[in-house]
Amino acid sequence: MAENQYSEYQKALISGYYDNLDTIMLQRLSELVTELYLADTQAKQARLWQRARKAMVKLKIPPVIIDHIMKKQDVEILAKNLQDWLGYGKN
């Protein structure tokens, strides 16, 4: 089986992605909060909530918190937690 051979530039891009994965996931979760506020159908909301769950798992949020947020499926609870994760609540 052939090994993937990446150029130095490609290696740097891949490394940069994984170095900034937390920031990328927090941004994605922030965008999902906005989309959830604007979602007009139950089906769309359900898809967005599943994407939010995946983002929280990638962020390594404790399962207890993820389960609570997913059980409530209240966008304001998700938004409040997101603010905490982004550090907005810190002085």
Order of alpha helices (4+ residues) and beta strands (2+ residues): alpha-alpha-alpha-alpha-alpha
